[in-house]
């Protein structure tokens, strides 16, 4: 078990019997790492299947799963999550797609699908937007780099809105940001991406 070494605070309730929403609240209150271990026990099997779907081999899938859960120690303190199962499924899927893009282990057809976005998103030049085919590896790497420069709130909202094609309301429901926060994060993230990609970032 990957998280078997997590020690439980004996002053908190028996986490095995708590539903997900109470576990989330408990972690925000105590920061007890055994809560993340409990989530691993509940969902590792399901999420490993998600990782296998994208990574295609056991070793990479185990690494991806471990990385997702390691990030939970910080993420669970930041976000207001109503339905952990659907949220962690989406997070795991996004993480696998990002790993694949970094290692260029995907076909041109998959690139086109992943980076399909509204026409007014970001332009690389006069003849290429993210609605077109990103056939240049350098362009894909540059976009990936630019996405990683955004703060976490902007990056998550941009990924959900443009890459997953979620509506403002769906992004709001998934992240628990307010509608105005979602709109601001997306608009500012889009502007920052364009500045980064065109070299206008100071």
PyMOL CGO cylinders between C-alpha atoms (Angstrom):
from pymol import cmd
from pymol.cgo import CYLINDER

trace = [
    CYLINDER, 0.00, 0.00, 0.00, 1.48, 3.31, -1.11, 0.3, 1, 1, 1, 1, 1, 1,
    CYLINDER, 1.48, 3.31, -1.11, 0.20, 5.30, 1.85, 0.3, 1, 1, 1, 1, 1, 1,
    CYLINDER, 0.20, 5.30, 1.85, 0.52, 2.61, 4.47, 0.3, 1, 1, 1, 1, 1, 1,
    CYLINDER, 0.52, 2.61, 4.47, 3.01, 4.63, 6.50, 0.3, 1, 1, 1, 1, 1, 1,
    CYLINDER, 3.01, 4.63, 6.50, 0.57, 7.44, 7.27, 0.3, 1, 1, 1, 1, 1, 1,
    CYLINDER, 0.57, 7.44, 7.27, -0.06, 7.61, 11.00, 0.3, 1, 1, 1, 1, 1, 1,
    CYLINDER, -0.06, 7.61, 11.00, -3.53, 8.40, 12.24, 0.3, 1, 1, 1, 1, 1, 1,
    CYLINDER, -3.53, 8.40, 12.24, -4.16, 11.03, 14.87, 0.3, 1, 1, 1, 1, 1, 1,
    CYLINDER, -4.16, 11.03, 14.87, -5.90, 9.15, 17.66, 0.3, 1, 1, 1, 1, 1, 1,
    CYLINDER, -5.90, 9.15, 17.66, -7.82, 12.30, 18.62, 0.3, 1, 1, 1, 1, 1, 1,
    CYLINDER, -7.82, 12.30, 18.62, -9.96, 12.21, 15.45, 0.3, 1, 1, 1, 1, 1, 1,
    CYLINDER, -9.96, 12.21, 15.45, -12.91, 9.89, 14.72, 0.3, 1, 1, 1, 1, 1, 1,
    CYLINDER, -12.91, 9.89, 14.72, -12.58, 6.49, 13.10, 0.3, 1, 1, 1, 1, 1, 1,
    CYLINDER, -12.58, 6.49, 13.10, -12.10, 7.63, 9.51, 0.3, 1, 1, 1, 1, 1, 1,
    CYLINDER, -12.10, 7.63, 9.51, -13.09, 4.26, 8.07, 0.3, 1, 1, 1, 1, 1, 1,
    CYLINDER, -13.09, 4.26, 8.07, -16.72, 5.00, 8.94, 0.3, 1, 1, 1, 1, 1, 1,
    CYLINDER, -16.72, 5.00, 8.94, -16.85, 8.60, 7.68, 0.3, 1, 1, 1, 1, 1, 1,
    CYLINDER, -16.85, 8.60, 7.68, -18.40, 9.51, 4.32, 0.3, 1, 1, 1, 1, 1, 1,
    CYLINDER, -18.40, 9.51, 4.32, -16.27, 11.45, 1.85, 0.3, 1, 1, 1, 1, 1, 1,
    CYLINDER, -16.27, 11.45, 1.85, -17.68, 14.86, 2.67, 0.3, 1, 1, 1, 1, 1, 1,
    CYLINDER, -17.68, 14.86, 2.67, -16.90, 14.44, 6.38, 0.3, 1, 1, 1, 1, 1, 1,
    CYLINDER, -16.90, 14.44, 6.38, -13.42, 13.20, 5.55, 0.3, 1, 1, 1, 1, 1, 1,
    CYLINDER, -13.42, 13.20, 5.55, -12.81, 16.34, 3.49, 0.3, 1, 1, 1, 1, 1, 1,
    CYLINDER, -12.81, 16.34, 3.49, -13.99, 18.55, 6.32, 0.3, 1, 1, 1, 1, 1, 1,
    CYLINDER, -13.99, 18.55, 6.32, -11.85, 16.62, 8.79, 0.3, 1, 1, 1, 1, 1, 1,
    CYLINDER, -11.85, 16.62, 8.79, -8.73, 17.08, 6.67, 0.3, 1, 1, 1, 1, 1, 1,
    CYLINDER, -8.73, 17.08, 6.67, -9.31, 20.83, 6.37, 0.3, 1, 1, 1, 1, 1, 1,
    CYLINDER, -9.31, 20.83, 6.37, -9.67, 21.00, 10.13, 0.3, 1, 1, 1, 1, 1, 1,
    CYLINDER, -9.67, 21.00, 10.13, -6.79, 18.73, 11.19, 0.3, 1, 1, 1, 1, 1, 1,
    CYLINDER, -6.79, 18.73, 11.19, -4.51, 18.18, 8.19, 0.3, 1, 1, 1, 1, 1, 1,
    CYLINDER, -4.51, 18.18, 8.19, -4.24, 14.57, 9.28, 0.3, 1, 1, 1, 1, 1, 1,
    CYLINDER, -4.24, 14.57, 9.28, -2.42, 12.68, 6.52, 0.3, 1, 1, 1, 1, 1, 1,
    CYLINDER, -2.42, 12.68, 6.52, -4.23, 9.44, 7.29, 0.3, 1, 1, 1, 1, 1, 1,
    CYLINDER, -4.23, 9.44, 7.29, -7.29, 11.01, 5.63, 0.3, 1, 1, 1, 1, 1, 1,
    CYLINDER, -7.29, 11.01, 5.63, -5.45, 10.97, 2.31, 0.3, 1, 1, 1, 1, 1, 1,
    CYLINDER, -5.45, 10.97, 2.31, -4.47, 7.36, 3.01, 0.3, 1, 1, 1, 1, 1, 1,
    CYLINDER, -4.47, 7.36, 3.01, -8.14, 6.53, 3.53, 0.3, 1, 1, 1, 1, 1, 1,
    CYLINDER, -8.14, 6.53, 3.53, -9.08, 8.16, 0.22, 0.3, 1, 1, 1, 1, 1, 1,
    CYLINDER, -9.08, 8.16, 0.22, -6.36, 6.06, -1.38, 0.3, 1, 1, 1, 1, 1, 1,
    CYLINDER, -6.36, 6.06, -1.38, -7.87, 2.91, 0.12, 0.3, 1, 1, 1, 1, 1, 1,
    CYLINDER, -7.87, 2.91, 0.12, -11.29, 3.84, -1.23, 0.3, 1, 1, 1, 1, 1, 1,
    CYLINDER, -11.29, 3.84, -1.23, -10.41, 4.97, -4.73, 0.3, 1, 1, 1, 1, 1, 1,
    CYLINDER, -10.41, 4.97, -4.73, -6.96, 3.69, -5.74, 0.3, 1, 1, 1, 1, 1, 1,
    CYLINDER, -6.96, 3.69, -5.74, -8.38, 0.73, -7.63, 0.3, 1, 1, 1, 1, 1, 1,
    CYLINDER, -8.38, 0.73, -7.63, -10.80, 2.89, -9.62, 0.3, 1, 1, 1, 1, 1, 1,
    CYLINDER, -10.80, 2.89, -9.62, -8.21, 5.57, -10.36, 0.3, 1, 1, 1, 1, 1, 1,
    CYLINDER, -8.21, 5.57, -10.36, -5.56, 3.05, -11.32, 0.3, 1, 1, 1, 1, 1, 1,
    CYLINDER, -5.56, 3.05, -11.32, -7.96, 1.94, -14.04, 0.3, 1, 1, 1, 1, 1, 1,
    CYLINDER, -7.96, 1.94, -14.04, -8.20, 5.55, -15.24, 0.3, 1, 1, 1, 1, 1, 1,
    CYLINDER, -8.20, 5.55, -15.24, -4.41, 5.79, -15.32, 0.3, 1, 1, 1, 1, 1, 1,
    CYLINDER, -4.41, 5.79, -15.32, -4.12, 2.51, -17.24, 0.3, 1, 1, 1, 1, 1, 1,
    CYLINDER, -4.12, 2.51, -17.24, -6.55, 3.80, -19.83, 0.3, 1, 1, 1, 1, 1, 1,
    CYLINDER, -6.55, 3.80, -19.83, -4.22, 6.68, -20.67, 0.3, 1, 1, 1, 1, 1, 1,
    CYLINDER, -4.22, 6.68, -20.67, -0.72, 5.52, -19.66, 0.3, 1, 1, 1, 1, 1, 1,
    CYLINDER, -0.72, 5.52, -19.66, -1.11, 2.02, -21.13, 0.3, 1, 1, 1, 1, 1, 1,
    CYLINDER, -1.11, 2.02, -21.13, 1.36, 0.32, -18.79, 0.3, 1, 1, 1, 1, 1, 1,
    CYLINDER, 1.36, 0.32, -18.79, 1.39, -0.63, -15.13, 0.3, 1, 1, 1, 1, 1, 1,
    CYLINDER, 1.39, -0.63, -15.13, 4.58, 1.14, -14.06, 0.3, 1, 1, 1, 1, 1, 1,
    CYLINDER, 4.58, 1.14, -14.06, 3.63, 4.54, -15.49, 0.3, 1, 1, 1, 1, 1, 1,
    CYLINDER, 3.63, 4.54, -15.49, 0.09, 4.16, -14.16, 0.3, 1, 1, 1, 1, 1, 1,
    CYLINDER, 0.09, 4.16, -14.16, 1.35, 3.49, -10.62, 0.3, 1, 1, 1, 1, 1, 1,
    CYLINDER, 1.35, 3.49, -10.62, 3.64, 6.52, -10.84, 0.3, 1, 1, 1, 1, 1, 1,
    CYLINDER, 3.64, 6.52, -10.84, 0.81, 8.74, -12.07, 0.3, 1, 1, 1, 1, 1, 1,
    CYLINDER, 0.81, 8.74, -12.07, -1.51, 7.52, -9.32, 0.3, 1, 1, 1, 1, 1, 1,
    CYLINDER, -1.51, 7.52, -9.32, 1.12, 8.18, -6.67, 0.3, 1, 1, 1, 1, 1, 1,
    CYLINDER, 1.12, 8.18, -6.67, 1.68, 11.71, -8.00, 0.3, 1, 1, 1, 1, 1, 1,
    CYLINDER, 1.68, 11.71, -8.00, -2.05, 12.47, -7.90, 0.3, 1, 1, 1, 1, 1, 1,
    CYLINDER, -2.05, 12.47, -7.90, -2.37, 11.41, -4.27, 0.3, 1, 1, 1, 1, 1, 1,
    CYLINDER, -2.37, 11.41, -4.27, 0.79, 13.19, -3.19, 0.3, 1, 1, 1, 1, 1, 1,
    CYLINDER, 0.79, 13.19, -3.19, -0.69, 16.44, -4.51, 0.3, 1, 1, 1, 1, 1, 1,
    CYLINDER, -0.69, 16.44, -4.51, -3.82, 15.89, -2.42, 0.3, 1, 1, 1, 1, 1, 1,
    CYLINDER, -3.82, 15.89, -2.42, -1.99, 16.92, 0.75, 0.3, 1, 1, 1, 1, 1, 1,
    CYLINDER, -1.99, 16.92, 0.75, -2.06, 20.50, -0.54, 0.3, 1, 1, 1, 1, 1, 1,
    CYLINDER, -2.06, 20.50, -0.54, -5.04, 20.44, -2.91, 0.3, 1, 1, 1, 1, 1, 1,
    CYLINDER, -5.04, 20.44, -2.91, -7.55, 19.28, -0.31, 0.3, 1, 1, 1, 1, 1, 1,
    CYLINDER, -7.55, 19.28, -0.31, -6.70, 22.34, 1.78, 0.3, 1, 1, 1, 1, 1, 1,
    CYLINDER, -6.70, 22.34, 1.78, -7.31, 24.75, -1.12, 0.3, 1, 1, 1, 1, 1, 1,
    CYLINDER, -7.31, 24.75, -1.12, -10.46, 23.60, -2.87, 0.3, 1, 1, 1, 1, 1, 1,
    CYLINDER, -10.46, 23.60, -2.87, -14.04, 23.26, -1.70, 0.3, 1, 1, 1, 1, 1, 1,
    CYLINDER, -14.04, 23.26, -1.70, -14.94, 19.82, -3.04, 0.3, 1, 1, 1, 1, 1, 1,
    CYLINDER, -14.94, 19.82, -3.04, -18.51, 18.63, -2.88, 0.3, 1, 1, 1, 1, 1, 1,
    CYLINDER, -18.51, 18.63, -2.88, -18.23, 15.25, -4.63, 0.3, 1, 1, 1, 1, 1, 1,
    CYLINDER, -18.23, 15.25, -4.63, -14.78, 13.83, -4.07, 0.3, 1, 1, 1, 1, 1, 1,
    CYLINDER, -14.78, 13.83, -4.07, -15.19, 10.81, -6.36, 0.3, 1, 1, 1, 1, 1, 1,
    CYLINDER, -15.19, 10.81, -6.36, -16.04, 12.83, -9.47, 0.3, 1, 1, 1, 1, 1, 1,
    CYLINDER, -16.04, 12.83, -9.47, -13.47, 15.50, -8.59, 0.3, 1, 1, 1, 1, 1, 1,
    CYLINDER, -13.47, 15.50, -8.59, -10.58, 13.07, -8.12, 0.3, 1, 1, 1, 1, 1, 1,
    CYLINDER, -10.58, 13.07, -8.12, -11.56, 11.23, -11.32, 0.3, 1, 1, 1, 1, 1, 1,
    CYLINDER, -11.56, 11.23, -11.32, -11.27, 14.48, -13.27, 0.3, 1, 1, 1, 1, 1, 1,
    CYLINDER, -11.27, 14.48, -13.27, -7.99, 15.41, -11.56, 0.3, 1, 1, 1, 1, 1, 1,
    CYLINDER, -7.99, 15.41, -11.56, -6.51, 12.00, -12.37, 0.3, 1, 1, 1, 1, 1, 1,
    CYLINDER, -6.51, 12.00, -12.37, -7.57, 12.17, -16.00, 0.3, 1, 1, 1, 1, 1, 1,
    CYLINDER, -7.57, 12.17, -16.00, -6.06, 15.65, -16.40, 0.3, 1, 1, 1, 1, 1, 1,
    CYLINDER, -6.06, 15.65, -16.40, -2.84, 14.55, -14.75, 0.3, 1, 1, 1, 1, 1, 1,
    CYLINDER, -2.84, 14.55, -14.75, -2.45, 11.60, -17.12, 0.3, 1, 1, 1, 1, 1, 1,
    CYLINDER, -2.45, 11.60, -17.12, -3.12, 13.78, -20.17, 0.3, 1, 1, 1, 1, 1, 1,
    CYLINDER, -3.12, 13.78, -20.17, -0.51, 16.28, -19.02, 0.3, 1, 1, 1, 1, 1, 1,
    CYLINDER, -0.51, 16.28, -19.02, 2.03, 13.49, -18.53, 0.3, 1, 1, 1, 1, 1, 1,
    CYLINDER, 2.03, 13.49, -18.53, 1.32, 12.19, -22.01, 0.3, 1, 1, 1, 1, 1, 1,
    CYLINDER, 1.32, 12.19, -22.01, 1.75, 15.61, -23.55, 0.3, 1, 1, 1, 1, 1, 1,
    CYLINDER, 1.75, 15.61, -23.55, 5.03, 16.11, -21.72, 0.3, 1, 1, 1, 1, 1, 1,
    CYLINDER, 5.03, 16.11, -21.72, 6.40, 12.83, -23.01, 0.3, 1, 1, 1, 1, 1, 1,
    CYLINDER, 6.40, 12.83, -23.01, 4.86, 13.26, -26.47, 0.3, 1, 1, 1, 1, 1, 1,
    CYLINDER, 4.86, 13.26, -26.47, 3.33, 9.79, -26.25, 0.3, 1, 1, 1, 1, 1, 1,
    CYLINDER, 3.33, 9.79, -26.25, 0.23, 10.58, -28.26, 0.3, 1, 1, 1, 1, 1, 1,
    CYLINDER, 0.23, 10.58, -28.26, -0.77, 10.75, -31.92, 0.3, 1, 1, 1, 1, 1, 1,
    CYLINDER, -0.77, 10.75, -31.92, -1.45, 13.87, -33.95, 0.3, 1, 1, 1, 1, 1, 1,
    CYLINDER, -1.45, 13.87, -33.95, -5.15, 12.99, -33.94, 0.3, 1, 1, 1, 1, 1, 1,
    CYLINDER, -5.15, 12.99, -33.94, -5.14, 12.96, -30.15, 0.3, 1, 1, 1, 1, 1, 1,
    CYLINDER, -5.14, 12.96, -30.15, -3.30, 16.28, -30.07, 0.3, 1, 1, 1, 1, 1, 1,
    CYLINDER, -3.30, 16.28, -30.07, -6.03, 17.83, -32.18, 0.3, 1, 1, 1, 1, 1, 1,
    CYLINDER, -6.03, 17.83, -32.18, -8.75, 16.48, -29.87, 0.3, 1, 1, 1, 1, 1, 1,
    CYLINDER, -8.75, 16.48, -29.87, -7.00, 17.49, -26.64, 0.3, 1, 1, 1, 1, 1, 1,
    CYLINDER, -7.00, 17.49, -26.64, -6.29, 21.02, -27.80, 0.3, 1, 1, 1, 1, 1, 1,
    CYLINDER, -6.29, 21.02, -27.80, -9.64, 21.73, -29.42, 0.3, 1, 1, 1, 1, 1, 1,
    CYLINDER, -9.64, 21.73, -29.42, -10.75, 25.10, -28.07, 0.3, 1, 1, 1, 1, 1, 1,
    CYLINDER, -10.75, 25.10, -28.07, -12.87, 28.14, -28.98, 0.3, 1, 1, 1, 1, 1, 1,
    CYLINDER, -12.87, 28.14, -28.98, -11.55, 30.24, -31.83, 0.3, 1, 1, 1, 1, 1, 1,
    CYLINDER, -11.55, 30.24, -31.83, -10.67, 33.23, -29.68, 0.3, 1, 1, 1, 1, 1, 1,
    CYLINDER, -10.67, 33.23, -29.68, -8.38, 31.42, -27.24, 0.3, 1, 1, 1, 1, 1, 1,
    CYLINDER, -8.38, 31.42, -27.24, -4.70, 31.89, -28.06, 0.3, 1, 1, 1, 1, 1, 1,
    CYLINDER, -4.70, 31.89, -28.06, -2.94, 32.54, -31.34, 0.3, 1, 1, 1, 1, 1, 1,
    CYLINDER, -2.94, 32.54, -31.34, 0.57, 31.34, -32.08, 0.3, 1, 1, 1, 1, 1, 1,
    CYLINDER, 0.57, 31.34, -32.08, 0.71, 33.48, -35.18, 0.3, 1, 1, 1, 1, 1, 1,
    CYLINDER, 0.71, 33.48, -35.18, -1.34, 34.64, -38.11, 0.3, 1, 1, 1, 1, 1, 1,
    CYLINDER, -1.34, 34.64, -38.11, -2.13, 31.15, -39.33, 0.3, 1, 1, 1, 1, 1, 1,
    CYLINDER, -2.13, 31.15, -39.33, -2.50, 29.01, -36.22, 0.3, 1, 1, 1, 1, 1, 1,
    CYLINDER, -2.50, 29.01, -36.22, -4.89, 29.01, -33.29, 0.3, 1, 1, 1, 1, 1, 1,
    CYLINDER, -4.89, 29.01, -33.29, -5.66, 26.28, -30.83, 0.3, 1, 1, 1, 1, 1, 1,
    CYLINDER, -5.66, 26.28, -30.83, -8.70, 25.35, -32.90, 0.3, 1, 1, 1, 1, 1, 1,
    CYLINDER, -8.70, 25.35, -32.90, -6.34, 24.08, -35.57, 0.3, 1, 1, 1, 1, 1, 1,
    CYLINDER, -6.34, 24.08, -35.57, -3.89, 21.20, -35.58, 0.3, 1, 1, 1, 1, 1, 1,
    CYLINDER, -3.89, 21.20, -35.58, -0.89, 21.73, -33.35, 0.3, 1, 1, 1, 1, 1, 1,
    CYLINDER, -0.89, 21.73, -33.35, 1.47, 19.88, -35.64, 0.3, 1, 1, 1, 1, 1, 1,
    CYLINDER, 1.47, 19.88, -35.64, 4.65, 21.45, -34.31, 0.3, 1, 1, 1, 1, 1, 1,
    CYLINDER, 4.65, 21.45, -34.31, 6.17, 19.71, -31.30, 0.3, 1, 1, 1, 1, 1, 1,
    CYLINDER, 6.17, 19.71, -31.30, 7.83, 22.99, -30.36, 0.3, 1, 1, 1, 1, 1, 1,
    CYLINDER, 7.83, 22.99, -30.36, 4.45, 24.74, -30.32, 0.3, 1, 1, 1, 1, 1, 1,
    CYLINDER, 4.45, 24.74, -30.32, 2.95, 22.02, -28.14, 0.3, 1, 1, 1, 1, 1, 1,
    CYLINDER, 2.95, 22.02, -28.14, 5.89, 22.17, -25.73, 0.3, 1, 1, 1, 1, 1, 1,
    CYLINDER, 5.89, 22.17, -25.73, 5.64, 25.96, -25.61, 0.3, 1, 1, 1, 1, 1, 1,
    CYLINDER, 5.64, 25.96, -25.61, 1.93, 25.80, -24.80, 0.3, 1, 1, 1, 1, 1, 1,
    CYLINDER, 1.93, 25.80, -24.80, 2.55, 23.18, -22.11, 0.3, 1, 1, 1, 1, 1, 1,
    CYLINDER, 2.55, 23.18, -22.11, 5.24, 25.39, -20.60, 0.3, 1, 1, 1, 1, 1, 1,
    CYLINDER, 5.24, 25.39, -20.60, 2.92, 28.41, -20.66, 0.3, 1, 1, 1, 1, 1, 1,
    CYLINDER, 2.92, 28.41, -20.66, 0.13, 26.47, -18.94, 0.3, 1, 1, 1, 1, 1, 1,
    CYLINDER, 0.13, 26.47, -18.94, 2.53, 25.52, -16.16, 0.3, 1, 1, 1, 1, 1, 1,
    CYLINDER, 2.53, 25.52, -16.16, 3.38, 29.19, -15.56, 0.3, 1, 1, 1, 1, 1, 1,
    CYLINDER, 3.38, 29.19, -15.56, -0.22, 30.05, -14.64, 0.3, 1, 1, 1, 1, 1, 1,
    CYLINDER, -0.22, 30.05, -14.64, -1.21, 30.06, -11.01, 0.3, 1, 1, 1, 1, 1, 1,
    CYLINDER, -1.21, 30.06, -11.01, -3.14, 26.97, -9.96, 0.3, 1, 1, 1, 1, 1, 1,
    CYLINDER, -3.14, 26.97, -9.96, -6.57, 28.59, -9.99, 0.3, 1, 1, 1, 1, 1, 1,
    CYLINDER, -6.57, 28.59, -9.99, -6.12, 29.96, -13.53, 0.3, 1, 1, 1, 1, 1, 1,
    CYLINDER, -6.12, 29.96, -13.53, -4.62, 26.73, -14.83, 0.3, 1, 1, 1, 1, 1, 1,
    CYLINDER, -4.62, 26.73, -14.83, -7.42, 24.54, -13.48, 0.3, 1, 1, 1, 1, 1, 1,
    CYLINDER, -7.42, 24.54, -13.48, -10.17, 26.83, -14.79, 0.3, 1, 1, 1, 1, 1, 1,
    CYLINDER, -10.17, 26.83, -14.79, -8.51, 27.19, -18.21, 0.3, 1, 1, 1, 1, 1, 1,
    CYLINDER, -8.51, 27.19, -18.21, -8.08, 23.42, -18.51, 0.3, 1, 1, 1, 1, 1, 1,
    CYLINDER, -8.08, 23.42, -18.51, -11.69, 22.74, -17.56, 0.3, 1, 1, 1, 1, 1, 1,
    CYLINDER, -11.69, 22.74, -17.56, -13.14, 25.48, -19.76, 0.3, 1, 1, 1, 1, 1, 1,
    CYLINDER, -13.14, 25.48, -19.76, -11.03, 25.06, -22.89, 0.3, 1, 1, 1, 1, 1, 1,
    CYLINDER, -11.03, 25.06, -22.89, -9.61, 21.54, -22.81, 0.3, 1, 1, 1, 1, 1, 1,
    CYLINDER, -9.61, 21.54, -22.81, -12.58, 19.80, -21.22, 0.3, 1, 1, 1, 1, 1, 1,
    CYLINDER, -12.58, 19.80, -21.22, -15.07, 22.22, -22.82, 0.3, 1, 1, 1, 1, 1, 1,
    CYLINDER, -15.07, 22.22, -22.82, -16.95, 22.76, -19.56, 0.3, 1, 1, 1, 1, 1, 1,
    CYLINDER, -16.95, 22.76, -19.56, -19.30, 25.71, -19.19, 0.3, 1, 1, 1, 1, 1, 1,
    CYLINDER, -19.30, 25.71, -19.19, -18.71, 28.47, -16.63, 0.3, 1, 1, 1, 1, 1, 1,
    CYLINDER, -18.71, 28.47, -16.63, -21.36, 26.88, -14.44, 0.3, 1, 1, 1, 1, 1, 1,
    CYLINDER, -21.36, 26.88, -14.44, -19.77, 23.42, -14.70, 0.3, 1, 1, 1, 1, 1, 1,
    CYLINDER, -19.77, 23.42, -14.70, -16.35, 24.84, -13.83, 0.3, 1, 1, 1, 1, 1, 1,
    CYLINDER, -16.35, 24.84, -13.83, -17.96, 26.61, -10.87, 0.3, 1, 1, 1, 1, 1, 1,
    CYLINDER, -17.96, 26.61, -10.87, -19.54, 23.36, -9.67, 0.3, 1, 1, 1, 1, 1, 1,
    CYLINDER, -19.54, 23.36, -9.67, -16.31, 21.39, -10.01, 0.3, 1, 1, 1, 1, 1, 1,
    CYLINDER, -16.31, 21.39, -10.01, -14.01, 23.92, -8.36, 0.3, 1, 1, 1, 1, 1, 1,
    CYLINDER, -14.01, 23.92, -8.36, -16.42, 25.59, -5.93, 0.3, 1, 1, 1, 1, 1, 1,
    CYLINDER, -16.42, 25.59, -5.93, -15.16, 29.00, -7.02, 0.3, 1, 1, 1, 1, 1, 1,
    CYLINDER, -15.16, 29.00, -7.02, -17.81, 31.70, -7.43, 0.3, 1, 1, 1, 1, 1, 1,
    CYLINDER, -17.81, 31.70, -7.43, -19.08, 32.47, -10.92, 0.3, 1, 1, 1, 1, 1, 1,
    CYLINDER, -19.08, 32.47, -10.92, -17.18, 35.75, -10.97, 0.3, 1, 1, 1, 1, 1, 1,
    CYLINDER, -17.18, 35.75, -10.97, -13.99, 34.03, -9.79, 0.3, 1, 1, 1, 1, 1, 1,
    CYLINDER, -13.99, 34.03, -9.79, -14.29, 31.43, -12.55, 0.3, 1, 1, 1, 1, 1, 1,
    CYLINDER, -14.29, 31.43, -12.55, -14.82, 34.14, -15.15, 0.3, 1, 1, 1, 1, 1, 1,
    CYLINDER, -14.82, 34.14, -15.15, -11.87, 36.14, -13.84, 0.3, 1, 1, 1, 1, 1, 1,
    CYLINDER, -11.87, 36.14, -13.84, -9.52, 33.13, -13.65, 0.3, 1, 1, 1, 1, 1, 1,
    CYLINDER, -9.52, 33.13, -13.65, -10.37, 32.11, -17.21, 0.3, 1, 1, 1, 1, 1, 1,
    CYLINDER, -10.37, 32.11, -17.21, -10.04, 35.62, -18.66, 0.3, 1, 1, 1, 1, 1, 1,
    CYLINDER, -10.04, 35.62, -18.66, -6.80, 36.35, -16.80, 0.3, 1, 1, 1, 1, 1, 1,
    CYLINDER, -6.80, 36.35, -16.80, -5.42, 32.90, -17.59, 0.3, 1, 1, 1, 1, 1, 1,
    CYLINDER, -5.42, 32.90, -17.59, -6.19, 33.37, -21.28, 0.3, 1, 1, 1, 1, 1, 1,
    CYLINDER, -6.19, 33.37, -21.28, -4.50, 36.78, -21.30, 0.3, 1, 1, 1, 1, 1, 1,
    CYLINDER, -4.50, 36.78, -21.30, -1.48, 35.48, -19.43, 0.3, 1, 1, 1, 1, 1, 1,
    CYLINDER, -1.48, 35.48, -19.43, -1.14, 32.54, -21.80, 0.3, 1, 1, 1, 1, 1, 1,
    CYLINDER, -1.14, 32.54, -21.80, -1.21, 34.82, -24.82, 0.3, 1, 1, 1, 1, 1, 1,
    CYLINDER, -1.21, 34.82, -24.82, 1.42, 37.08, -23.25, 0.3, 1, 1, 1, 1, 1, 1,
    CYLINDER, 1.42, 37.08, -23.25, 3.63, 34.11, -22.45, 0.3, 1, 1, 1, 1, 1, 1,
    CYLINDER, 3.63, 34.11, -22.45, 3.28, 32.62, -25.90, 0.3, 1, 1, 1, 1, 1, 1,
    CYLINDER, 3.28, 32.62, -25.90, 3.98, 35.89, -27.68, 0.3, 1, 1, 1, 1, 1, 1,
    CYLINDER, 3.98, 35.89, -27.68, 6.84, 36.89, -25.38, 0.3, 1, 1, 1, 1, 1, 1,
    CYLINDER, 6.84, 36.89, -25.38, 4.98, 39.82, -23.81, 0.3, 1, 1, 1, 1, 1, 1,
    CYLINDER, 4.98, 39.82, -23.81, 5.45, 38.75, -20.21, 0.3, 1, 1, 1, 1, 1, 1,
    CYLINDER, 5.45, 38.75, -20.21, 8.19, 41.10, -19.16, 0.3, 1, 1, 1, 1, 1, 1,
]
cmd.load_cgo(trace, "trace")
